[in-house]
Amino acid sequence: MSAGKPDLSNLHIDTRLVLAGRDPSRAEGAVNPPIHRATTLILQDVDTLYGKQTQTYALDGMVIQDALKQALVAVEGGAGATLAPSGLSACTLALLTMAQNGGELLVTDSVYQPTRRFCDTMLKRLGVSTRYIDPRIGGGVSDLITENTCGVFLESPGSLTFEIMDVPAIAAAAGARGVPVALDNTWSAGVYFKPFAHAVDLSVQALTKYQIGHADAFMGAVLAATPEWHARVTAAYKQLGLFAAPDDAYLVLRGMRTLGVRLERQSASALKIARWLAEQPQVQRVLHPALESHPDHALWTRDFTGASGVFAYALRAAPAAAVKAMFEGYQLFAMGFSWAGYESLAVPPDPRIARTRMPDGGQIVRLSIGLEHADDLISDLAAGFARLQA
């Protein structure tokens, strides 16, 4: 293999996932970057100690964190990446970077509930108000932008109800007024949707999900479209004293090497299961944007190159005890508030606790499809429906 770094820009995304962030010259020839557990960095002279370009403390990251940031940019694009200790901290970092005292944030009503809680509590105490917008507002967001609007925060699709937002239209409307746009892009893993090609300023990733993929570590990232926005995010990161641990960064990078094949398998299984669910009498509707029946399917087809393994469906009316029996009897689907790991999960969330307005429908069931065989998962779901009707 050549000692030089390959140009990743023209390579397939699966190849980029394997190669991104690797630099054997910084790892003494090792395939993977080394983990340095460090706080203090020893410097050789006074000039270096106070040099503007000198890294003086390991809080800024070492080789492994640098490699991960380079890998994230190689996959998703942008001018730079800033790591955060969790996905939620990445969301709050992006919001704080945009927030201004006395300003107003426009946030999608379908946003991740802990992000909403941050807006409604800490940001409110800091003098920043939040207005929640219809996920399907599109270019109509222009009517809500005022001189006090300091940022727009999107999530597409929504965490529980899976609306696809018209991100290009929203970003264009906001950009025309000089308002920055941030997007929680976790569902696409930075692979299936390219935010910077659609005028988004900040892209948030919960690396805990697909990049790590094994339910054993936390991390997040904020990627920026321009060097100026990257500098703002990095400044906020340092001012908040955030830190992304080297061992966790290593796990993210290791997970990224298999992300392509995992996503392909989970995506195919999820779509097969979604199509099966759409034919079941117990199901009112399936919330999977890759299905032709999804109201935002055209937007998904236009803007996305694929779908991940997380979606939801709505149950027809059933007694609470029957729904409880359905969930508690699953052999393969576990109950847990996360997603994107190798294990399949099913939860019955209540979006009403975190929404201003709810679409019509029955009990929402969110599924995160893992790496088990799709036919086995379908059998487990079928047995659950049998318990539902018992």
KAWOUR-V556614 format. One record per pair of residues at least 24 apart in sequence whose ideal C-beta (glycine too) atoms are under 10 Angstrom apart, sorted by the first residue. I is the first residue (numbers start at 1). J is the second residue. D is the distance in whole Angstrom. If there is no record, write none. Layout:
i: [I,I]
j: [J,J]
d: [D,D]
This chain:
i: [8,8,8,8,8,9,9,11,12,13,13,13,13,13,13,13,13,13,13,13,14,14,14,14,14,14,15,16,16,16,16,16,16,16,17,17,17,17,17,17,17,17,17,17,17,17,17,17,17,18,18,18,18,18,19,19,19,20,20,20,20,20,20,20,20,20,20,20,21,21,21,21,21,21,21,21,21,21,21,21,21,21,21,21,22,22,22,22,22,22,23,23,23,23,26,26,26,26,27,27,27,31,32,32,32,32,32,32,33,33,33,33,33,33,33,33,33,33,33,33,33,34,34,34,34,34,34,35,35,35,35,35,35,35,35,35,35,36,36,36,36,36,36,37,37,37,37,37,38,38,39,57,58,58,59,59,59,59,59,59,60,60,60,60,61,61,61,61,61,62,62,63,63,64,64,64,64,64,64,64,64,64,65,65,65,65,65,65,65,65,65,65,66,67,67,67,67,68,68,68,68,68,68,68,68,68,68,68,68,68,69,69,69,69,70,71,71,71,71,71,71,72,72,72,72,72,72,72,72,72,72,72,73,73,73,73,73,73,74,75,75,75,75,75,75,75,75,75,75,76,76,76,76,76,76,76,76,76,76,76,76,76,77,77,77,77,77,77,77,77,78,78,78,78,78,78,78,78,78,78,78,78,78,78,78,78,79,79,79,79,79,79,79,79,79,79,80,80,80,80,80,80,80,80,80,80,80,81,81,81,81,81,81,81,81,81,81,82,82,82,82,82,82,82,82,82,82,82,82,82,82,82,82,82,83,83,83,83,83,83,83,83,83,83,83,83,83,83,84,84,84,84,84,84,84,84,84,84,84,84,84,84,84,85,85,85,85,85,85,85,85,85,86,86,86,86,86,86,86,86,86,86,86,87,87,87,87,87,87,87,87,87,87,87,87,87,87,87,87,88,88,88,88,88,88,88,88,88,88,89,89,89,89,89,89,89,89,89,89,90,90,90,90,90,90,90,90,90,90,90,90,90,90,90,90,90,90,90,91,91,91,91,91,91,91,91,91,91,91,91,91,91,92,92,92,92,92,92,92,92,92,92,93,93,93,93,93,93,93,93,93,93,93,93,94,94,94,94,94,94,94,94,94,94,94,94,94,94,94,94,94,95,95,95,95,95,95,95,95,95,95,95,95,96,96,96,96,96,96,96,96,96,96,97,97,97,97,97,97,97,97,97,97,97,97,97,97,98,98,98,98,98,98,98,98,98,98,98,98,98,98,98,98,99,99,99,99,99,99,99,99,100,100,100,100,100,100,100,101,101,101,101,102,102,102,102,102,102,103,103,103,103,103,103,103,103,103,103,104,104,104,104,104,104,104,104,104,104,104,104,105,105,105,105,105,105,105,105,105,105,105,105,106,106,106,106,106,106,106,106,106,106,106,106,106,106,106,106,106,106,106,107,107,107,107,107,107,107,107,107,108,108,108,108,108,108,108,108,108,108,108,108,108,108,108,108,108,108,108,109,109,109,109,109,109,109,109,109,109,109,109,109,109,109,110,110,110,110,110,110,110,110,110,110,110,110,110,110,110,110,110,110,110,110,111,111,111,111,111,111,111,111,111,112,112,112,112,112,112,112,112,112,113,113,113,113,113,113,113,113,114,114,115,115,115,115,115,115,116,116,116,116,116,116,117,119,120,131,132,132,132,132,133,133,133,134,134,134,134,135,135,135,135,135,135,135,135,135,135,135,136,136,136,136,136,136,136,136,137,137,137,137,137,138,138,138,138,138,138,138,138,138,139,139,139,139,139,139,139,139,139,140,140,140,140,141,141,141,141,141,141,141,141,141,141,141,142,142,142,142,142,142,142,142,143,144,144,145,145,145,145,145,145,146,146,147,149,149,149,149,149,150,150,151,151,151,151,151,151,152,152,152,152,152,152,152,152,153,153,153,153,153,153,153,154,154,154,154,154,154,154,154,155,155,155,155,155,155,155,156,156,156,156,156,156,156,156,156,156,156,156,156,156,157,157,157,157,157,157,157,157,157,157,157,157,157,157,157,157,158,158,158,158,158,158,158,159,159,159,159,159,159,159,159,159,159,160,160,160,160,160,160,160,160,160,160,160,160,161,161,161,161,161,161,161,161,161,161,161,162,162,162,162,162,162,162,162,162,162,162,162,162,162,162,163,163,163,163,163,163,163,164,164,164,164,164,164,164,164,164,164,164,164,164,165,165,165,166,166,166,166,166,167,167,167,167,167,167,167,167,168,168,168,168,168,168,168,169,169,169,170,170,170,171,171,171,171,171,172,172,173,174,174,174,175,175,175,180,180,180,180,181,182,182,182,182,183,184,185,185,186,186,186,186,186,186,186,187,187,187,187,187,187,187,187,187,188,188,188,188,188,188,188,189,189,189,189,189,189,189,189,189,190,190,190,190,191,191,191,191,191,191,191,191,191,191,192,192,192,192,192,192,192,192,192,193,193,193,193,193,193,194,194,194,195,195,195,196,196,196,196,197,197,198,199,200,200,201,201,201,201,201,201,202,202,202,202,202,205,206,206,206,207,207,207,207,207,207,207,207,208,208,208,208,208,208,208,208,209,209,209,209,209,209,209,209,210,210,210,210,210,210,210,210,210,210,210,210,211,211,211,211,211,211,211,211,211,212,212,212,212,212,212,212,212,212,212,213,213,213,213,213,213,213,213,213,213,213,213,213,213,213,214,214,214,214,214,214,214,214,214,215,215,215,215,215,215,215,215,215,216,216,216,216,217,217,217,217,217,217,217,217,217,218,218,218,218,218,219,219,219,219,219,219,219,220,220,221,258,261,262,262,262,262,262,262,262,263,263,263,263,263,264,264,265,265,265,265,265,265,265,265,266,266,266,266,266,266,266,266,266,266,266,266,266,266,267,267,267,267,267,267,268,268,268,268,268,269,269,269,269,269,269,269,269,269,269,269,269,270,270,270,270,270,270,270,270,270,270,270,270,271,271,271,271,271,271,272,272,272,272,272,273,273,273,273,273,273,273,273,273,273,273,274,274,274,274,274,274,276,276,276,276,276,276,277,277,277,277,277,277,277,277,278,280,280,280,280,280,280,280,281,281,281,282,282,282,282,282,282,282,282,282,282,282,282,282,282,283,283,283,283,283,283,283,283,284,284,284,284,284,284,284,284,284,284,285,285,285,285,285,285,285,285,285,286,286,286,286,286,286,287,287,287,287,287,287,287,287,287,287,288,288,288,295,308,308,308,308,309,309,309,309,309,309,309,309,309,310,310,310,310,310,310,310,311,311,311,311,311,311,312,312,312,312,312,312,312,312,312,312,312,313,313,313,313,313,313,313,313,314,314,314,314,314,314,314,315,315,315,315,315,315,315,315,316,316,316,316,317,317,318,318,318,318,318,319,320,320,322,322,322,322,322,323,323,323,323,323,323,324,324,324,325,325,325,325,325,326,326,326,326,326,326,326,326,326,326,327,327,327,327,328,328,329,329,329,329,329,329,329,330,330,330,330,330,330,331,331,331,331,331,332,332,332,332,332,332,332,332,332,332,333,333,333,333,333,333,333,333,333,333,334,334,336,337,338,339,339,339,339,339,340,340,340,341,341,341,342,342,342,343,343,343,343,343,344,344,344,344,344,344,344,344,344,344,345,345,346,346,346,346]
j: [70,71,73,74,75,74,77,74,260,74,75,76,190,191,192,259,260,263,305,306,191,259,260,261,263,264,260,71,74,75,76,191,256,260,71,74,75,189,190,191,211,255,256,257,258,259,260,261,263,256,257,258,259,260,71,74,257,67,68,70,71,72,73,74,75,253,256,257,64,66,67,68,69,70,71,72,73,74,75,249,252,253,256,257,67,70,71,74,253,257,63,66,67,70,63,64,66,67,63,64,67,257,64,67,250,253,254,257,62,63,64,65,66,67,68,70,71,246,249,250,253,62,63,64,67,246,250,62,63,64,65,245,246,247,248,249,250,61,62,63,64,65,246,62,64,245,246,247,62,246,243,238,243,246,237,238,241,242,243,244,234,237,238,243,243,244,245,246,249,246,249,246,249,244,245,246,247,248,249,250,252,253,219,243,244,245,246,248,249,250,252,253,249,249,250,252,253,207,211,219,221,244,246,248,249,250,251,252,253,256,221,223,244,249,253,211,249,252,253,256,257,190,203,205,207,211,221,222,223,252,253,256,190,196,221,223,224,230,256,189,190,191,194,205,211,223,256,259,260,185,188,189,190,191,193,194,195,196,203,205,221,223,190,194,195,196,197,203,223,225,190,194,195,196,200,201,202,203,222,223,224,225,226,227,229,230,196,223,224,225,226,227,228,229,230,231,222,223,224,225,226,227,229,230,231,233,234,190,203,205,221,222,223,224,230,233,234,202,220,221,222,223,224,230,231,232,233,234,235,236,237,238,242,244,205,207,219,220,221,222,237,242,243,244,245,248,249,252,204,205,206,207,218,219,220,221,222,233,237,240,242,243,244,208,218,219,220,242,243,244,245,248,114,206,207,208,217,218,219,220,242,244,248,112,114,115,184,186,204,205,206,207,208,209,218,219,220,221,338,112,114,115,117,118,204,206,208,218,220,118,206,218,219,220,222,237,240,242,244,115,184,186,202,203,204,205,206,207,208,219,220,221,222,223,233,237,242,244,115,116,118,119,153,155,182,184,186,204,205,206,220,222,118,119,122,123,204,220,222,236,240,242,182,202,204,220,221,222,233,234,236,237,240,242,151,153,180,182,183,184,201,202,203,204,220,222,223,224,229,233,236,119,122,123,128,130,150,151,153,182,202,204,236,122,123,126,128,232,233,236,237,239,240,151,180,182,201,202,222,224,229,232,233,234,235,236,237,128,149,150,151,152,153,179,180,181,182,201,202,229,232,233,236,123,126,127,128,130,150,151,236,126,127,128,148,149,150,151,126,127,128,150,126,127,128,129,148,150,127,128,129,146,147,148,149,150,151,179,128,129,130,131,144,145,146,147,148,149,150,151,129,130,131,132,148,149,150,151,152,153,179,182,130,131,132,133,137,141,144,145,146,149,150,151,152,153,154,170,174,179,181,131,132,133,151,152,153,154,155,182,132,133,134,135,136,137,141,152,153,154,155,156,158,159,163,165,170,183,184,133,134,135,136,137,155,158,161,163,351,354,355,356,357,358,134,135,136,154,155,156,157,158,159,160,161,162,163,165,351,354,355,357,358,359,135,153,154,155,158,159,184,354,355,155,158,159,160,184,186,204,206,354,159,160,337,349,351,353,354,355,159,354,153,155,159,184,204,354,153,159,353,354,355,356,354,153,354,356,354,355,356,357,165,170,356,163,165,356,357,161,162,163,164,165,166,170,296,355,357,359,163,164,165,166,295,296,299,359,165,166,169,170,173,165,166,167,168,169,170,172,173,299,166,168,169,170,171,172,173,174,176,166,169,170,173,165,166,169,170,171,172,173,174,177,179,181,169,170,172,173,174,176,177,179,173,173,174,173,174,176,177,178,179,177,179,177,174,177,178,179,180,179,180,179,180,181,182,201,202,177,179,180,181,182,183,200,201,180,181,182,183,184,202,204,181,182,183,184,185,195,200,204,182,183,184,185,186,187,204,183,184,185,187,188,193,195,198,289,296,299,300,303,304,187,188,193,287,288,289,294,296,299,300,304,307,308,310,311,312,184,187,287,312,351,355,359,184,186,187,310,312,339,349,351,354,366,287,312,347,349,350,351,352,354,355,358,364,366,287,312,314,349,351,355,358,359,361,364,366,187,286,287,288,289,294,296,300,307,310,311,312,313,364,366,287,289,294,295,296,299,359,193,289,294,295,296,297,298,299,300,301,302,303,304,296,299,303,198,296,299,302,303,193,195,197,198,199,200,299,303,197,198,199,200,299,302,303,198,199,299,198,199,200,195,198,199,200,201,198,199,199,199,200,201,199,200,201,224,225,229,232,225,222,224,229,233,223,220,221,223,210,211,220,308,310,339,340,289,304,307,308,309,310,311,339,340,263,303,304,305,306,307,308,213,256,259,260,262,263,306,308,340,221,223,256,259,256,259,260,263,264,267,304,305,306,308,263,267,300,303,304,305,306,307,308,300,303,304,305,306,308,303,304,305,223,225,303,223,224,225,226,225,303,303,225,224,225,225,226,228,229,232,233,226,229,230,232,233,252,338,339,340,244,248,249,251,252,253,255,256,248,251,252,255,338,339,340,341,255,308,310,338,339,340,341,368,255,256,259,262,263,266,308,309,310,339,340,341,251,252,253,254,255,256,259,262,340,248,251,252,253,254,255,256,259,340,341,251,252,254,255,256,258,259,262,263,266,340,341,342,370,371,251,254,255,258,262,340,341,342,343,336,338,339,340,341,342,343,345,370,248,251,255,341,245,247,248,249,250,251,252,254,255,244,245,248,251,252,244,245,248,249,251,252,255,244,252,252,342,371,308,309,340,341,342,370,371,306,307,308,309,340,306,309,309,342,369,370,371,372,373,374,307,308,309,310,340,341,342,344,368,369,370,371,372,374,306,307,308,309,310,369,306,307,309,369,374,309,344,369,370,371,372,373,374,375,376,377,378,307,308,309,310,311,344,367,368,369,370,374,377,306,307,309,311,369,374,369,374,375,377,378,309,311,313,344,367,369,374,375,377,378,381,307,311,312,313,367,369,374,375,377,378,381,382,311,312,313,365,367,378,381,385,313,313,315,316,378,381,382,385,316,385,389,313,315,316,318,322,326,362,381,382,384,385,386,388,389,313,314,315,316,362,365,381,385,313,314,315,316,317,360,361,362,363,364,312,313,314,315,316,359,360,361,362,311,312,313,314,365,367,311,312,313,314,359,361,364,365,366,367,312,313,367,359,339,340,368,369,339,340,341,344,367,368,369,370,371,339,340,345,366,367,368,369,339,365,366,367,368,369,346,347,348,349,351,361,364,365,366,367,368,361,362,363,364,365,366,367,381,359,360,361,362,363,364,365,348,361,362,363,364,365,385,388,361,362,363,388,362,363,362,363,385,388,389,388,348,363,385,387,388,389,390,348,363,365,384,387,388,348,387,388,384,386,387,388,390,365,381,383,384,385,386,387,388,389,390,365,384,387,388,384,387,380,383,384,386,387,388,390,377,380,381,383,384,387,376,379,380,383,384,370,372,373,376,377,378,379,380,381,383,365,367,368,369,370,372,377,380,381,384,368,370,368,366,368,366,367,368,369,370,368,369,370,368,370,371,370,371,372,368,369,370,371,372,368,369,370,371,372,374,376,377,380,381,369,370,377,380,381,384]
d: [10,10,10,5,9,8,10,9,9,10,7,10,9,6,9,9,7,9,9,10,9,9,4,8,9,8,8,8,5,6,10,9,9,9,8,9,6,10,10,8,9,10,5,6,8,5,5,9,9,8,6,9,9,8,9,8,9,9,9,7,4,8,8,4,6,9,7,9,9,8,4,6,8,5,3,8,9,7,9,10,10,6,8,10,7,9,8,10,9,9,8,9,7,8,5,10,8,8,7,9,9,10,9,9,7,7,7,9,9,5,5,9,8,4,8,10,10,9,9,7,7,8,6,7,9,9,9,8,8,5,10,9,5,6,10,8,5,9,4,6,7,9,6,9,10,9,6,8,6,8,10,10,9,9,10,8,8,9,6,10,9,9,8,9,8,7,10,8,8,6,9,9,10,9,10,5,8,9,5,5,9,7,10,9,6,9,7,10,5,9,10,10,9,8,9,10,6,8,9,8,8,8,10,9,5,8,10,6,5,8,8,9,9,9,10,9,10,8,6,6,9,7,9,7,8,8,6,10,6,9,10,8,10,10,10,7,9,10,10,9,5,7,10,10,9,10,7,8,10,7,9,9,4,8,9,7,7,8,6,8,9,6,8,6,8,5,7,8,7,8,10,10,8,5,9,10,9,7,9,4,6,6,8,10,9,8,9,8,5,6,5,5,8,7,5,9,9,7,6,10,9,7,9,4,8,8,7,10,9,9,5,7,5,8,8,9,10,10,9,7,5,8,8,7,10,10,5,5,10,8,5,9,9,9,10,8,7,7,5,8,8,8,8,4,9,9,7,9,9,9,9,9,9,7,4,6,7,10,7,9,6,9,6,10,6,7,7,6,6,6,7,8,10,7,9,6,10,4,7,5,10,9,10,8,9,9,8,6,8,7,2,7,5,7,7,8,4,9,10,8,5,7,9,8,10,8,9,9,7,10,10,9,9,6,9,9,9,6,9,10,9,9,10,10,5,7,7,8,10,8,3,6,5,10,10,10,9,10,5,10,7,10,8,9,8,6,9,5,10,8,7,9,5,9,8,9,10,9,10,10,9,10,10,9,8,8,9,5,7,10,6,6,7,7,8,7,9,4,9,8,9,5,9,5,9,5,10,9,10,7,9,7,9,7,8,9,10,7,6,7,9,9,10,9,8,9,9,10,9,5,10,9,7,8,8,8,9,7,8,9,8,5,5,9,8,5,9,9,10,6,3,8,8,9,5,9,6,8,8,9,9,10,10,6,7,9,5,10,6,7,10,10,9,7,8,10,4,8,7,4,7,9,10,6,8,9,7,9,8,6,8,10,9,5,7,3,8,10,7,5,7,6,9,9,7,10,5,5,7,9,7,5,7,10,10,8,6,5,7,6,10,9,8,5,8,5,9,6,6,7,10,6,9,7,5,7,9,9,8,8,9,7,6,7,9,8,5,8,9,10,7,6,8,5,10,8,10,9,7,5,5,8,7,10,8,7,9,9,9,6,6,6,10,9,10,8,9,9,10,9,6,5,6,9,9,5,9,9,6,8,8,3,7,7,6,8,6,8,8,9,7,10,10,10,9,7,8,5,7,7,7,8,9,6,9,5,9,6,8,10,8,8,7,8,10,9,9,7,4,9,10,9,7,8,9,7,9,9,10,10,10,6,9,10,8,8,10,10,10,8,5,8,10,9,9,9,10,9,7,8,9,4,8,5,9,10,9,10,10,9,6,9,7,8,8,7,9,10,8,8,9,7,9,8,4,9,9,4,7,10,8,9,7,9,4,7,10,7,5,10,10,9,8,9,8,10,9,8,5,9,10,5,7,10,9,10,9,9,9,4,8,7,7,10,9,9,10,7,7,9,5,9,6,9,10,9,8,7,9,5,10,7,8,6,5,7,6,9,9,10,6,7,5,7,9,9,9,10,8,5,8,8,9,9,7,7,5,7,9,9,8,10,10,7,4,8,8,8,9,7,8,8,7,8,7,9,10,9,9,9,9,8,9,6,9,10,8,9,6,9,8,10,8,9,9,9,9,8,10,10,9,9,10,9,9,10,8,9,8,9,9,9,9,8,8,8,9,6,9,5,9,4,10,8,8,10,6,6,6,7,9,10,6,8,8,6,8,7,9,9,9,4,7,6,8,8,10,10,8,6,6,10,10,9,9,8,9,8,6,9,8,10,5,8,9,4,8,9,4,5,9,9,7,8,8,8,9,10,9,6,9,8,8,7,10,5,8,7,9,7,9,5,7,9,9,9,7,9,10,10,9,9,9,8,6,4,6,8,9,6,10,8,10,9,6,10,8,10,9,7,9,9,8,10,10,10,10,10,10,8,8,9,9,9,9,9,8,9,9,8,5,10,6,10,9,9,9,10,7,9,8,8,6,9,9,7,10,9,6,9,6,8,9,8,10,9,10,7,8,6,10,10,10,8,7,8,8,8,9,9,5,5,4,7,7,9,6,5,8,9,10,9,9,8,8,8,10,8,9,5,9,10,9,7,8,10,7,5,7,10,5,10,10,10,6,9,9,7,10,9,10,8,9,9,9,9,5,10,8,9,9,10,9,10,7,10,8,9,10,9,8,7,6,4,8,9,8,9,6,7,7,8,7,9,9,9,4,9,9,5,8,10,5,5,6,10,9,8,6,6,10,8,5,9,10,8,8,9,9,9,4,9,7,7,6,9,9,6,6,6,10,9,8,9,7,10,10,10,6,6,9,8,7,10,9,4,7,7,9,10,9,7,10,9,9,8,5,9,9,5,7,10,9,10,9,7,10,10,6,8,5,7,8,5,10,8,10,9,10,10,10,9,9,10,7,9,7,7,9,6,8,9,8,10,8,10,9,9,6,10,10,9,9,7,3,9,8,10,9,9,9,5,7,7,10,10,6,5,6,6,10,8,10,10,9,9,7,7,9,5,8,8,8,8,4,9,10,7,9,7,7,4,7,6,10,7,9,4,10,8,9,10,7,9,9,9,9,9,5,9,9,8,9,8,9,9,7,6,6,10,6,6,7,9,6,9,8,8,9,9,10,9,5,8,9,9,10,5,9,9,9,7,10,8,9,10,9,10,8,8,6,8,8,9,9,6,6,7,10,9,10,10,10,9,5,10,6,7,5,7,7,7,9,9,10,8,8,4,7,5,9,9,6,5,9,10,9,7,5,10,10,10,9,6,8,7,8,5,8,10,10,6,4,6,7,9,8,8,9,9,10,8,8,9,9,9,7,9,9,8,7,10,9,8,6,4,7,9,5,7,9,7,7,5,7,10,10,8,6,9,8,10,9,10,8,9,10,5,6,4,7,10,9,9,9,8,5,9,7,10,9,9,4,4,7,6,7,8,9,5,4,8,6,9,8,10,6,9,9,6,8,8,7,10,6,8,9,10,9,10,7,5,7,7,7,6,9,10,9,7,9,9,10,8,10,5,7,7,9,9,9,4,7,9,5,4,9,9,8,7,9,10,9,9,9,7,6,9,5,10,10,10,6,8,8,6,9,9,9,6,8,9,9,6,10,6,6,10,8,4,9,10,10,7,9,9,9,9,7,6,7,8,10,9,9,9,7,8,9,3,9,9,6,9,9,7,6,9,5,5,9,8,10,5,8,8,6,6,4,8,6,10,9,6,8,10,9,8,10,9,8,8]
